[in-house]
Amino acid sequence: MALVGLYSATTRIADLDSQRHVSNRVYEQFCAEGRYRLLEQHGWSLETLLARGVTLRPAATYVKFHRQQRAGAALTVETTAYPAENGVVVWDHSIRQDDGEQVCQVQALTSVIGRDGSVVEILPITADRPDPYLIEGVPDFSGTCQRAENAFSPPYSDMDYFGDLPVAAWWRIFEEGRHMAGDQLGLTRARFLQFDTMLFWIAGTYRFYRTIRPGQKLVIYTWLERIVRIRATIRQEIRSADDQTLVGASREEHLIVSLLHSRPKAMPAELGETLTDYMEFP
């Protein structure tokens, strides 16, 4: 049987990004809060987890954004856990407004790992799964286009209670990589605004293959998978700088939007030409 937890959250001014909307990472932080609150309800408080040397190691997440929020929004975070064998837990999060409309959905896949690296089963196993199950695989890069390449090291200040990098910190790495790639290609925020164009992240799948240490030297590779009418699919890989080991990958869907008219639009030809060499499937 699946396990369900609920709690209320209110967005703050500090949660807003440069678009004056609640930052995507805040939603994942709400979900992480839901996961740990649910664990506490079943006898696994943060203190107990720390004392037993047990952590949640992220393996994958899927996110879909439905409605933008501003400061002062009262939200309900519903967390459903589907514990499986070998310490695996599938988490299904639904963040909703007061009127019941969905704001954001997040599904997460974690492994419960003990101090010695072994898997630990801390919740009663169920055969149930979210319907639909939205976490998909991220395809390998085909090698048919150029990729923007940028060095990055996760800040030590992103470490969580357990000294690990949480999912929200992973999302930050991918987002930083997108911004650095845009600067590298001359597609800055100012240039997008010049053409009354902006990309809004609306959904994405993320795979975390290996743990990342704060301060670890990484390389983020960013490219476009394709642009179809008003949607752009952005791909990224995170690799270790020393041996090019693949540690994470993503596949995101972005909506191309006119800020002036607040509606979707096709990518302007002048911007599209800049991206041609970095598009895997033109």
N, C-alpha and C positions, 0 to 999 in steps of 0.2 A: 504494500500500500504506500502511495506517495505521501510525503510529509509536507504540510503547508504552514507558512507563517505570514503574518501581516504586520506592517507598521506604517506610520504616517511620517512624511518628511515635508519640509518647506524649503523652497529654494531661496537663496540669498543673493544680494548684489554681488558678493564676491564670487558667486558661481557663474557669472556672465562672462562670455567671451567677447571678441572684438566685433562680433555681429549683434551684440546686445541680447543674445539668447543664452540659455543655460548651456554650458560647455558639455560636449559629449562625455567627457571623462567623469563628470559629476553623476551621470546616470549609472555608470559602472560602479562608482563609489556607493551609490544608494543600494545597488544590487549586492555588493560585497557586504554591506551592513546587514542586508537581509539574510545572506548565507550564514554569517556568524551569529546573528540573533536566533536563527532556527537551530543551529548546532547547540547553542546555549540552552534552548528549551528542551533539548534531549540530552542534557548532562555534560555537554562539552563547551564550557565557557572558554574565553581566551586564556585565562589563567590555567585551566585544566589542560588545554592543548599545549601550552608552553611547558608545563610541568612534565607532561608525558612525551614531549619532543615530537608532537604531531603537527603537520602542516598540510594545507591544501595546495597542491601543485597544479597550476593551470595547464591544461592541454589544448583547449580550443574555446573560442567564443563566437557567437553570431549575434549581431545587433541589427535592429531595424527601428528607425526613428519615424514617428507618425505625426507628432505635433510639437512645434517649438514652444518653449516656455520662457517666461521672464521672471524677474525676482518677485518673491512673495507668493509663488504658486503653491497651493496645498496639494500634495500628491499622496497617493497610496501605493506602497510597494508590496506586491504579493510575490512570495518566493515559494516555489514548489520544488522539492528535492526528490530525485528518483535514484536511491542508492542501488548500485549494481555490485557484481562480484569483483574481487581483486582491488577493493578500495576505490573503485570508480564511482563518482556521483555526477549525474546529469541534473543541472539546475535550470529551471524555467522561471524567468522573472517577468512580471507584467507591472509596469508603472502607469498609473491612471490618474486622471484629473478627478475633481470632486463630482463631476457629472457622469463619471464612469467611462468617459472616452479614453482610449489608450494613447499614451504619450510615447512609450518606448517599450520594446520587447527585447530581452536579452536571454539567450540560452548559453550556458557555460558547461564545459566538461572539465572536471578536476579529478586528480588522484589524491587519495589520503596517504601521506608518506610518513613513516616513522623516523626516529632519530638515526637509525642504522641504514636508512634508504629502502627498507622493506615496505610493502603496501600494508595498510591497516584498514580494517572494516569497523567503523565506529557507529554505523546506523543500520537498522534492519533492512535487508535486501528486498527489493521488489522487482517484479518483472515488468511493471508498468513503465512507459516512456511518454514523453510529451508527444502530442498529436496536433500538428505535424512536428516532426523532428527536423530542425532547420540547419544544424551544423553540417556543413559539407566539407569535402576535401578541397585543398587549394592546388590547382594544377602546377606542374613544373613549367619553368620558363622554356619556351621553344627555341630561343636563341636567334630569332629572326629580326630583331630590331636592336637599336642602341638602348642603353639604360643610363639614367642619371645615377651617379655614384657619389655618396657623401659619407664622411667619417662622423661617428657619433659615439659618445660615452654616456650611459645613463647616470644621472646625478645621484650621489649618495643620499641626498635628502628625499629621494623617492622610496627608500626602503620602508617596509611596513613593520608592524608589531613583531614579526618573526625574523626580521632582517632580510627579507626577500623582496623582490620587485613584484608588486601586485599587478593584476590585469590592467588597471588604469594606467600604470607606468608603461606597460607594453603599448597601450593605445597611444600614449604620448610619443613613444619612439617612432611609431608609424607616422603620426601626424607631423612630427618634426622633419621626418624624411620627405614628406610631401612638400612642405614649405621650402626646404633646402633645394629640392629638385626644381621647384618653380623658380626660385632665384637663379639657379644655375642656368636655366633655359630662358631667362629673361621674362618669365611669366609671373611677375610680381603682382601683388594685390593692386598696386596703382595701375598696372597695364590692363588687368582684367576690368577695373573700374572705367578705364578709358573707353572700353568697348561695351560698357553697361552689362557686364557678364560676371557671374560668380558661380562657383561649383559648390553645391551643398551635399554633404555626405549624408546619404539616406539609409544605407545598409552595408553590411560587410561581414565577411568570415575571416577569422584569424586562427592560425595554427602556431602553437608554441612547442617547438621540438626539443629544446634544451633550456635549462635555466640560464639566466643572465646575471652576472655579478655587477653590482654598482661599480662604476668606474671602468668596466671592461671596454676595451677598444673594439668597436663594431664598424661594419660598413653597411649602409642602407642602399639598396638598389631599387629604383623607382622607374616605372614605365607605364604606358597605357596599353591595356589589352585591346580595347576597341572603343569607338564612339558610334552609337546608333541613335540618330535623331537628337533627342534631348537628354540622352543618358551617356555618361562616360564611365567605363570600368577601369579602375586604377589598380595596378598590381605592385606589390613590393616584396622584397626578400631582405631579411636581416642575416648577415653572416659575420662570424668572428673575423677580426682583421688579421690575425696571425696565421690561420690555416684555412680560411674560407669555409669553415663548417657552417651549414645552414642551421640557424637557431630559431627562426620564425618566418612566417610568410602570411600575406594577406591578399584578399580580393575584395575590393570595395566598389559599390555602386554610388555614383554621384549624379545629381540632377543639375543640368545647366539652366541657369535662371537669369532673367532680366531683373535687376534690382529696381529699375525705374518703374516697370510695369508689374512687378511681383508675380511673374508667371514664367513657366518654362520657355526656353528658346533654343534654337539650334546654335552650335558653336560657330562664332564668327570666323569667316574664312581666313582672316589674317592671323588669328590665334591657332586655328587648325593647322596651318602651314608650318608653324613652329614645332608642332607635335608630330609631324609626319614620320620623321626618322625614329621616333621613340614609341611608335605604335606597332604592337605585335601583329595585329590582324586589321589592316587598314580597310 
